[in-house]
Amino acid sequence: MRIRFGTILAIAAAALCGCGDKDDSKSEKLVIFHAGSLSVPLREVSAEFMKANPNVEVLAEAAGSRDCARKISDLNRRCDVMASADYTVVENLLMPDHADFNIRLATNEMAIAYTENSKHADKITPKNWTDILLADGVVFGRADPNRDPCGYRSVMTIQLAEKKFARPGLAAEMTGKEGQQIRPKETDLLSLLEAGEIDYLFIYRSVAEQHKLKTLLLGDEVNLKDAKLADLYKTATIRITGKKPGEFITKKGQAMVYSVTIPKNAPNRKAAEAYVAFLLSDKGKAIMEANGQPSPRPAITDGFENLPESLKKFCVRNE
């Protein structure tokens, strides 16, 4: 069955034609490194893209966004598209040496996921969640701050809760609680939650809802969702590893924004441009939004002057 995706997809498909004559019996490989929290929407985007471009095989590799960036910068691995859960990962770890533009792609918010079998699942509320997570016998999980934005955002969420609930020492008590589970990225903890090995998980709202988990919403004062609360969010800080071994940087809280880029040494640049064009198109953005990740229209871009011409119509310069 053939599916028509409209003008934007036709433009994306046309961009692939510029790659040169191809043997229809062979597939081009389009390699994507992406944040774990983008697994579900990008799987759908890639499926639609490959329907329209049957000569292209999308190979997606999920990891914490900082790990994705270090595959490029430290391990010299090559990919065609890099999609991060935090636009500052690309800004801090890849620009200007490995990427020369950074397109802000989508938004999200922090939440707490749990199941009906989680301890005190029938009692947890937006007002008492800190007490529930600190209760004896309760085990919660969070991502590693040095490897994944969800990790440092989890710590920032806890710091902001300390302010919201006026409970000095709460952040230290919670991040230091014995028995908590920390993994490279938040999606690594989903199986532990579903198996009952942990009771609660700091995670993005979109991921919790995609996996049909019970989701506790935390309020804009702590969920890192609302750009209007920038002054409050930046009071939450955490020290994490920097660009070079032994180097550290201090991250400040801010409303979360995802981003996408094409590395300078992308092996299949024309196909990468076509893929990003589809991702930024109305069809691509509809997929993102259906999966709980609204997209700005148009997309604010750092390094706008370095964008391929095919992408400029979707973007605006970051002033």
C-alpha atoms as a printed R data frame, in Angstrom:
    type eleno elety resid chain resno      x      y      z
1   ATOM     1    CA   MET     A     1  0.000  0.000  0.000
2   ATOM     2    CA   ARG     A     2  1.346  3.423 -0.982
3   ATOM     3    CA   ILE     A     3  0.859  6.302  1.419
4   ATOM     4    CA   ARG     A     4  1.065  9.944  0.382
5   ATOM     5    CA   PHE     A     5  2.564 12.357  2.865
6   ATOM     6    CA   GLY     A     6  2.072 15.689  1.110
7   ATOM     7    CA   THR     A     7  4.302 18.395 -0.264
8   ATOM     8    CA   ILE     A     8  6.888 18.478  2.519
9   ATOM     9    CA   LEU     A     9  7.642 14.799  2.233
10  ATOM    10    CA   ALA     A    10  7.912 15.178 -1.520
11  ATOM    11    CA   ILE     A    11 10.552 17.843 -0.959
12  ATOM    12    CA   ALA     A    12 12.416 15.544  1.432
13  ATOM    13    CA   ALA     A    13 12.277 12.713 -1.076
14  ATOM    14    CA   ALA     A    14 13.490 15.033 -3.829
15  ATOM    15    CA   ALA     A    15 16.512 15.936 -1.729
16  ATOM    16    CA   LEU     A    16 17.526 12.295 -1.792
17  ATOM    17    CA   CYS     A    17 17.545 12.345 -5.553
18  ATOM    18    CA   GLY     A    18 20.550 14.640 -5.354
19  ATOM    19    CA   CYS     A    19 22.574 11.784 -3.905
20  ATOM    20    CA   GLY     A    20 23.249 10.445 -7.413
21  ATOM    21    CA   ASP     A    21 22.112  7.391 -9.340
22  ATOM    22    CA   LYS     A    22 21.528  4.391 -7.135
23  ATOM    23    CA   ASP     A    23 21.075  0.701 -7.644
24  ATOM    24    CA   ASP     A    24 17.553 -0.024 -6.414
25  ATOM    25    CA   SER     A    25 18.750 -3.370 -5.094
26  ATOM    26    CA   LYS     A    26 21.033 -1.674 -2.587
27  ATOM    27    CA   SER     A    27 20.110  0.357  0.488
28  ATOM    28    CA   GLU     A    28 21.780  3.483  1.712
29  ATOM    29    CA   LYS     A    29 22.468  3.487  5.433
30  ATOM    30    CA   LEU     A    30 21.325  6.501  7.421
31  ATOM    31    CA   VAL     A    31 22.773  6.306 10.943
32  ATOM    32    CA   ILE     A    32 21.106  8.220 13.766
33  ATOM    33    CA   PHE     A    33 22.427  8.653 17.309
34  ATOM    34    CA   HIS     A    34 19.592  9.794 19.541
35  ATOM    35    CA   ALA     A    35 18.411 10.252 23.100
36  ATOM    36    CA   GLY     A    36 16.625  7.277 24.598
37  ATOM    37    CA   SER     A    37 13.533  9.399 25.207
38  ATOM    38    CA   LEU     A    38 13.218  9.892 21.432
39  ATOM    39    CA   SER     A    39 13.068  6.161 20.675
40  ATOM    40    CA   VAL     A    40  9.311  5.919 20.167
41  ATOM    41    CA   PRO     A    41  8.698  9.058 18.068
42  ATOM    42    CA   LEU     A    42 11.824  8.575 15.940
43  ATOM    43    CA   ARG     A    43 10.859  4.961 15.282
44  ATOM    44    CA   GLU     A    44  7.602  6.250 13.817
45  ATOM    45    CA   VAL     A    45  9.314  9.071 11.919
46  ATOM    46    CA   SER     A    46 11.851  6.637 10.476
47  ATOM    47    CA   ALA     A    47  9.166  4.164  9.392
48  ATOM    48    CA   GLU     A    48  7.309  6.872  7.481
49  ATOM    49    CA   PHE     A    49 10.534  8.210  5.995
50  ATOM    50    CA   MET     A    50 11.596  4.775  4.753
51  ATOM    51    CA   LYS     A    51  8.209  4.204  3.131
52  ATOM    52    CA   ALA     A    52  8.780  7.308  1.035
53  ATOM    53    CA   ASN     A    53 12.489  6.518  0.518
54  ATOM    54    CA   PRO     A    54 12.750  2.728  0.084
55  ATOM    55    CA   ASN     A    55 16.441  2.942 -0.841
56  ATOM    56    CA   VAL     A    56 17.287  4.293  2.603
57  ATOM    57    CA   GLU     A    57 17.651  2.099  5.687
58  ATOM    58    CA   VAL     A    58 17.542  4.073  8.931
59  ATOM    59    CA   LEU     A    59 19.784  2.622 11.634
60  ATOM    60    CA   ALA     A    60 18.954  4.226 14.978
61  ATOM    61    CA   GLU     A    61 21.139  3.918 18.068
62  ATOM    62    CA   ALA     A    62 19.742  5.152 21.386
63  ATOM    63    CA   ALA     A    63 21.867  6.287 24.332
64  ATOM    64    CA   GLY     A    64 22.052  9.091 26.844
65  ATOM    65    CA   SER     A    65 22.448 12.336 24.898
66  ATOM    66    CA   ARG     A    66 25.866 13.071 26.384
67  ATOM    67    CA   ASP     A    67 26.988  9.533 25.512
68  ATOM    68    CA   CYS     A    68 25.723 10.093 21.959
69  ATOM    69    CA   ALA     A    69 27.774 13.263 21.678
70  ATOM    70    CA   ARG     A    70 30.901 11.584 23.062
71  ATOM    71    CA   LYS     A    71 30.621  8.795 20.506
72  ATOM    72    CA   ILE     A    72 31.196 11.524 17.935
73  ATOM    73    CA   SER     A    73 33.680 13.750 19.768
74  ATOM    74    CA   ASP     A    74 35.718 11.190 21.743
75  ATOM    75    CA   LEU     A    75 35.300  7.866 19.941
76  ATOM    76    CA   ASN     A    76 35.324  9.320 16.417
77  ATOM    77    CA   ARG     A    77 32.244  7.364 15.448
78  ATOM    78    CA   ARG     A    78 30.390  8.705 12.455
79  ATOM    79    CA   CYS     A    79 26.646  9.223 12.175
80  ATOM    80    CA   ASP     A    80 24.377 11.167  9.861
81  ATOM    81    CA   VAL     A    81 21.974 12.689 12.393
82  ATOM    82    CA   MET     A    82 22.343 13.394 16.108
83  ATOM    83    CA   ALA     A    83 19.201 14.137 18.158
84  ATOM    84    CA   SER     A    84 19.664 15.254 21.757
85  ATOM    85    CA   ALA     A    85 17.280 15.591 24.701
86  ATOM    86    CA   ASP     A    86 19.061 18.846 25.599
87  ATOM    87    CA   TYR     A    87 20.159 21.340 22.964
88  ATOM    88    CA   THR     A    88 23.045 22.436 25.191
89  ATOM    89    CA   VAL     A    89 24.667 18.990 24.812
90  ATOM    90    CA   VAL     A    90 25.253 19.733 21.132
91  ATOM    91    CA   GLU     A    91 26.259 23.289 21.989
92  ATOM    92    CA   ASN     A    92 28.747 22.284 24.695
93  ATOM    93    CA   LEU     A    93 30.179 19.004 23.398
94  ATOM    94    CA   LEU     A    94 29.941 19.156 19.598
95  ATOM    95    CA   MET     A    95 30.051 22.778 18.435
96  ATOM    96    CA   PRO     A    96 32.032 24.098 16.687
97  ATOM    97    CA   ASP     A    97 34.421 21.216 16.006
98  ATOM    98    CA   HIS     A    98 31.938 18.476 15.117
99  ATOM    99    CA   ALA     A    99 28.735 20.349 14.234
100 ATOM   100    CA   ASP     A   100 28.065 23.863 12.976
101 ATOM   101    CA   PHE     A   101 24.307 24.209 13.538
102 ATOM   102    CA   ASN     A   102 21.835 23.162 16.219
103 ATOM   103    CA   ILE     A   103 18.076 23.077 15.549
104 ATOM   104    CA   ARG     A   104 15.793 23.195 18.588
105 ATOM   105    CA   LEU     A   105 13.356 20.386 18.034
106 ATOM   106    CA   ALA     A   106 10.857 19.763 20.841
107 ATOM   107    CA   THR     A   107  9.964 20.274 24.491
108 ATOM   108    CA   ASN     A   108  9.101 17.992 27.403
109 ATOM   109    CA   GLU     A   109  8.769 17.978 31.196
110 ATOM   110    CA   MET     A   110  9.961 15.951 34.161
111 ATOM   111    CA   ALA     A   111  7.511 13.590 35.868
112 ATOM   112    CA   ILE     A   112  7.520 10.517 38.077
113 ATOM   113    CA   ALA     A   113  6.448  7.172 36.613
114 ATOM   114    CA   TYR     A   114  5.144  4.256 38.669
115 ATOM   115    CA   THR     A   115  2.829  1.243 38.462
116 ATOM   116    CA   GLU     A   116 -0.164  0.028 40.425
117 ATOM   117    CA   ASN     A   117  2.221 -2.315 42.271
118 ATOM   118    CA   SER     A   118  4.543  0.475 43.438
119 ATOM   119    CA   LYS     A   119  4.658  0.881 47.211
120 ATOM   120    CA   HIS     A   120  2.160  3.554 48.326
121 ATOM   121    CA   ALA     A   121  0.881  3.936 44.766
122 ATOM   122    CA   ASP     A   122 -2.581  4.673 46.143
123 ATOM   123    CA   LYS     A   123 -1.293  7.512 48.322
124 ATOM   124    CA   ILE     A   124  1.222  9.457 46.230
125 ATOM   125    CA   THR     A   125  0.224 13.006 45.212
126 ATOM   126    CA   PRO     A   126  1.942 16.141 43.862
127 ATOM   127    CA   LYS     A   127  2.104 17.356 47.491
128 ATOM   128    CA   ASN     A   128  3.599 14.307 49.212
129 ATOM   129    CA   TRP     A   129  5.791 12.622 46.585
130 ATOM   130    CA   THR     A   130  9.009 13.550 48.330
131 ATOM   131    CA   ASP     A   131  7.831 11.806 51.520
132 ATOM   132    CA   ILE     A   132  6.740  8.740 49.561
133 ATOM   133    CA   LEU     A   133 10.069  8.396 47.760
134 ATOM   134    CA   LEU     A   134 11.953  8.817 51.047
135 ATOM   135    CA   ALA     A   135  9.821  6.248 52.888
136 ATOM   136    CA   ASP     A   136 11.467  3.078 54.185
137 ATOM   137    CA   GLY     A   137 11.441  0.284 51.637
138 ATOM   138    CA   VAL     A   138 10.674  2.510 48.657
139 ATOM   139    CA   VAL     A   139 13.210  2.275 45.818
140 ATOM   140    CA   PHE     A   140 13.368  4.834 43.029
141 ATOM   141    CA   GLY     A   141 15.503  5.197 39.926
142 ATOM   142    CA   ARG     A   142 17.133  8.043 38.016
143 ATOM   143    CA   ALA     A   143 19.584  8.433 35.158
144 ATOM   144    CA   ASP     A   144 23.293  9.221 35.494
145 ATOM   145    CA   PRO     A   145 23.771 13.029 35.370
146 ATOM   146    CA   ASN     A   146 27.120 12.701 33.606
147 ATOM   147    CA   ARG     A   147 25.686 10.630 30.787
148 ATOM   148    CA   ASP     A   148 22.124 11.753 30.246
149 ATOM   149    CA   PRO     A   149 20.232 15.068 30.540
150 ATOM   150    CA   CYS     A   150 17.385 13.280 32.322
151 ATOM   151    CA   GLY     A   151 19.931 12.470 35.036
152 ATOM   152    CA   TYR     A   152 20.888 16.061 35.793
153 ATOM   153    CA   ARG     A   153 17.300 17.199 35.274
154 ATOM   154    CA   SER     A   154 16.170 14.686 37.901
155 ATOM   155    CA   VAL     A   155 18.573 16.218 40.420
156 ATOM   156    CA   MET     A   156 17.422 19.720 39.464
157 ATOM   157    CA   THR     A   157 13.798 18.666 39.917
158 ATOM   158    CA   ILE     A   158 14.621 17.491 43.430
159 ATOM   159    CA   GLN     A   159 16.462 20.757 44.181
160 ATOM   160    CA   LEU     A   160 13.467 22.765 42.991
161 ATOM   161    CA   ALA     A   161 11.175 20.632 45.156
162 ATOM   162    CA   GLU     A   162 13.332 21.542 48.148
163 ATOM   163    CA   LYS     A   163 12.565 25.195 47.434
164 ATOM   164    CA   LYS     A   164  8.880 24.612 46.649
165 ATOM   165    CA   PHE     A   165  8.240 22.666 49.848
166 ATOM   166    CA   ALA     A   166 10.640 24.782 51.950
167 ATOM   167    CA   ARG     A   167 12.511 21.710 53.171
168 ATOM   168    CA   PRO     A   168 16.222 22.476 53.592
169 ATOM   169    CA   GLY     A   169 18.378 19.399 53.049
170 ATOM   170    CA   LEU     A   170 15.760 17.547 50.999
171 ATOM   171    CA   ALA     A   171 17.911 17.338 47.850
172 ATOM   172    CA   ALA     A   172 20.895 15.893 49.704
173 ATOM   173    CA   GLU     A   173 18.684 13.421 51.562
174 ATOM   174    CA   MET     A   174 16.942 12.228 48.419
175 ATOM   175    CA   THR     A   175 19.962 11.999 46.103
176 ATOM   176    CA   GLY     A   176 21.854 10.212 48.854
177 ATOM   177    CA   LYS     A   177 19.133  7.728 49.737
178 ATOM   178    CA   GLU     A   178 20.470  4.197 49.999
179 ATOM   179    CA   GLY     A   179 19.203  1.675 47.485
180 ATOM   180    CA   GLN     A   180 18.241  4.032 44.670
181 ATOM   181    CA   GLN     A   181 19.053  2.759 41.181
182 ATOM   182    CA   ILE     A   182 21.104  4.867 38.725
183 ATOM   183    CA   ARG     A   183 21.556  3.851 35.080
184 ATOM   184    CA   PRO     A   184 23.175  5.491 32.001
185 ATOM   185    CA   LYS     A   185 19.799  6.697 30.689
186 ATOM   186    CA   GLU     A   186 16.287  6.832 32.106
187 ATOM   187    CA   THR     A   187 14.858  4.334 29.611
188 ATOM   188    CA   ASP     A   188 17.277  1.713 30.972
189 ATOM   189    CA   LEU     A   189 15.187  1.774 34.155
190 ATOM   190    CA   LEU     A   190 11.820  1.080 32.547
191 ATOM   191    CA   SER     A   191 12.236 -2.702 32.729
192 ATOM   192    CA   LEU     A   192 13.155 -2.462 36.428
193 ATOM   193    CA   LEU     A   193 10.018 -0.454 37.090
194 ATOM   194    CA   GLU     A   194  7.762 -2.788 35.161
195 ATOM   195    CA   ALA     A   195  9.339 -5.798 36.896
196 ATOM   196    CA   GLY     A   196  8.785 -4.244 40.318
197 ATOM   197    CA   GLU     A   197 12.503 -3.931 41.100
198 ATOM   198    CA   ILE     A   198 11.991 -0.205 41.659
199 ATOM   199    CA   ASP     A   199  8.831  1.607 42.708
200 ATOM   200    CA   TYR     A   200  9.251  5.020 41.105
201 ATOM   201    CA   LEU     A   201 11.268  6.551 38.305
202 ATOM   202    CA   PHE     A   202 12.216 10.137 37.461
203 ATOM   203    CA   ILE     A   203 11.495 10.325 33.747
204 ATOM   204    CA   TYR     A   204 10.148 12.528 31.003
205 ATOM   205    CA   ARG     A   205  6.378 12.782 30.866
206 ATOM   206    CA   SER     A   206  6.366 11.761 27.209
207 ATOM   207    CA   VAL     A   207  8.184  8.489 27.897
208 ATOM   208    CA   ALA     A   208  5.949  7.584 30.841
209 ATOM   209    CA   GLU     A   209  2.850  8.155 28.737
210 ATOM   210    CA   GLN     A   210  4.253  6.342 25.691
211 ATOM   211    CA   HIS     A   211  4.745  3.278 27.898
212 ATOM   212    CA   LYS     A   212  1.294  3.693 29.472
213 ATOM   213    CA   LEU     A   213  2.698  4.001 32.985
214 ATOM   214    CA   LYS     A   214  1.027  5.781 35.836
215 ATOM   215    CA   THR     A   215  2.385  9.316 35.740
216 ATOM   216    CA   LEU     A   216  2.632 11.840 38.541
217 ATOM   217    CA   LEU     A   217  2.791 15.419 37.236
218 ATOM   218    CA   LEU     A   218  4.908 17.656 39.433
219 ATOM   219    CA   GLY     A   219  3.856 21.225 38.646
220 ATOM   220    CA   ASP     A   220  5.672 23.855 36.631
221 ATOM   221    CA   GLU     A   221  7.720 25.080 39.610
222 ATOM   222    CA   VAL     A   222  9.739 21.857 39.486
223 ATOM   223    CA   ASN     A   223  9.136 20.119 36.143
224 ATOM   224    CA   LEU     A   224 11.474 22.260 33.977
225 ATOM   225    CA   LYS     A   225  8.732 22.829 31.423
226 ATOM   226    CA   ASP     A   226  7.888 26.539 31.482
227 ATOM   227    CA   ALA     A   227 10.358 28.957 29.872
228 ATOM   228    CA   LYS     A   228  8.692 31.792 31.785
229 ATOM   229    CA   LEU     A   229 10.172 30.343 34.991
230 ATOM   230    CA   ALA     A   230 13.766 30.665 33.781
231 ATOM   231    CA   ASP     A   231 14.867 32.688 36.824
232 ATOM   232    CA   LEU     A   232 13.566 30.001 39.188
233 ATOM   233    CA   TYR     A   233 14.958 27.071 37.210
234 ATOM   234    CA   LYS     A   234 18.473 28.476 37.047
235 ATOM   235    CA   THR     A   235 18.712 28.353 40.847
236 ATOM   236    CA   ALA     A   236 19.029 24.569 40.462
237 ATOM   237    CA   THR     A   237 22.609 23.607 39.582
238 ATOM   238    CA   ILE     A   238 24.742 20.493 39.294
239 ATOM   239    CA   ARG     A   239 28.419 19.864 38.526
240 ATOM   240    CA   ILE     A   240 28.986 17.397 35.687
241 ATOM   241    CA   THR     A   241 31.851 16.296 33.465
242 ATOM   242    CA   GLY     A   242 32.973 18.717 30.753
243 ATOM   243    CA   LYS     A   243 34.265 18.405 27.208
244 ATOM   244    CA   LYS     A   244 37.758 17.191 28.179
245 ATOM   245    CA   PRO     A   245 38.806 14.424 30.615
246 ATOM   246    CA   GLY     A   246 39.133 15.853 34.114
247 ATOM   247    CA   GLU     A   247 37.161 18.977 33.178
248 ATOM   248    CA   PHE     A   248 33.891 19.850 34.905
249 ATOM   249    CA   ILE     A   249 31.115 22.309 34.175
250 ATOM   250    CA   THR     A   250 28.225 23.617 36.240
251 ATOM   251    CA   LYS     A   251 24.852 23.067 34.632
252 ATOM   252    CA   LYS     A   252 22.044 25.446 35.522
253 ATOM   253    CA   GLY     A   253 18.403 24.499 35.272
254 ATOM   254    CA   GLN     A   254 16.366 25.744 32.336
255 ATOM   255    CA   ALA     A   255 13.198 24.822 30.485
256 ATOM   256    CA   MET     A   256 13.973 21.687 28.530
257 ATOM   257    CA   VAL     A   257 14.457 21.832 24.777
258 ATOM   258    CA   TYR     A   258 15.540 18.972 22.497
259 ATOM   259    CA   SER     A   259 17.624 19.543 19.367
260 ATOM   260    CA   VAL     A   260 18.857 17.912 16.193
261 ATOM   261    CA   THR     A   261 21.994 18.401 14.106
262 ATOM   262    CA   ILE     A   262 23.927 16.841 11.238
263 ATOM   263    CA   PRO     A   263 27.595 16.283 12.139
264 ATOM   264    CA   LYS     A   264 30.159 17.871  9.844
265 ATOM   265    CA   ASN     A   265 31.506 14.470  8.784
266 ATOM   266    CA   ALA     A   266 28.130 12.796  8.187
267 ATOM   267    CA   PRO     A   267 28.737  9.998  5.627
268 ATOM   268    CA   ASN     A   268 25.320 10.342  3.986
269 ATOM   269    CA   ARG     A   269 24.686 14.063  4.191
270 ATOM   270    CA   LYS     A   270 22.029 14.365  1.484
271 ATOM   271    CA   ALA     A   271 19.902 11.659  3.066
272 ATOM   272    CA   ALA     A   272 20.491 13.262  6.474
273 ATOM   273    CA   GLU     A   273 19.202 16.589  5.181
274 ATOM   274    CA   ALA     A   274 16.118 14.882  3.759
275 ATOM   275    CA   TYR     A   275 15.487 13.078  7.060
276 ATOM   276    CA   VAL     A   276 15.782 16.254  9.133
277 ATOM   277    CA   ALA     A   277 13.530 18.053  6.637
278 ATOM   278    CA   PHE     A   278 10.878 15.385  7.189
279 ATOM   279    CA   LEU     A   279 11.365 15.556 10.963
280 ATOM   280    CA   LEU     A   280 10.756 19.327 10.861
281 ATOM   281    CA   SER     A   281  7.831 19.083  8.443
282 ATOM   282    CA   ASP     A   282  4.197 19.174  9.522
283 ATOM   283    CA   LYS     A   283  4.050 15.380  9.311
284 ATOM   284    CA   GLY     A   284  7.166 14.931 11.423
285 ATOM   285    CA   LYS     A   285  6.060 17.457 14.009
286 ATOM   286    CA   ALA     A   286  2.637 15.809 14.210
287 ATOM   287    CA   ILE     A   287  4.341 12.524 15.106
288 ATOM   288    CA   MET     A   288  6.424 14.249 17.774
289 ATOM   289    CA   GLU     A   289  3.391 15.996 19.246
290 ATOM   290    CA   ALA     A   290  1.304 12.804 19.238
291 ATOM   291    CA   ASN     A   291  4.053 11.282 21.380
292 ATOM   292    CA   GLY     A   292  3.956 14.099 23.919
293 ATOM   293    CA   GLN     A   293  6.800 16.221 22.577
294 ATOM   294    CA   PRO     A   294  5.476 19.520 21.163
295 ATOM   295    CA   SER     A   295  7.667 21.195 18.571
296 ATOM   296    CA   PRO     A   296  8.318 24.940 18.194
297 ATOM   297    CA   ARG     A   297  7.218 26.423 14.881
298 ATOM   298    CA   PRO     A   298  9.505 27.588 13.338
299 ATOM   299    CA   ALA     A   299 12.528 25.985 14.978
300 ATOM   300    CA   ILE     A   300 15.023 28.319 16.652
301 ATOM   301    CA   THR     A   301 18.484 27.523 15.343
302 ATOM   302    CA   ASP     A   302 22.028 28.297 16.440
303 ATOM   303    CA   GLY     A   303 24.366 28.544 13.458
304 ATOM   304    CA   PHE     A   304 21.500 29.346 11.092
305 ATOM   305    CA   GLU     A   305 23.965 30.613  8.480
306 ATOM   306    CA   ASN     A   306 25.440 27.094  8.267
307 ATOM   307    CA   LEU     A   307 22.131 25.335  7.626
308 ATOM   308    CA   PRO     A   308 21.625 23.511  4.327
309 ATOM   309    CA   GLU     A   309 19.272 25.501  2.107
310 ATOM   310    CA   SER     A   310 16.703 22.694  2.284
311 ATOM   311    CA   LEU     A   311 16.309 23.232  6.043
312 ATOM   312    CA   LYS     A   312 16.258 27.004  6.286
313 ATOM   313    CA   LYS     A   313 12.550 27.260  5.516
314 ATOM   314    CA   PHE     A   314 11.752 25.367  8.741
315 ATOM   315    CA   CYS     A   315 14.009 27.443 10.991
316 ATOM   316    CA   VAL     A   316 14.658 30.923 12.349
317 ATOM   317    CA   ARG     A   317 17.905 32.418 13.552
318 ATOM   318    CA   ASN     A   318 18.520 32.458 17.303
319 ATOM   319    CA   GLU     A   319 18.735 36.147 18.141
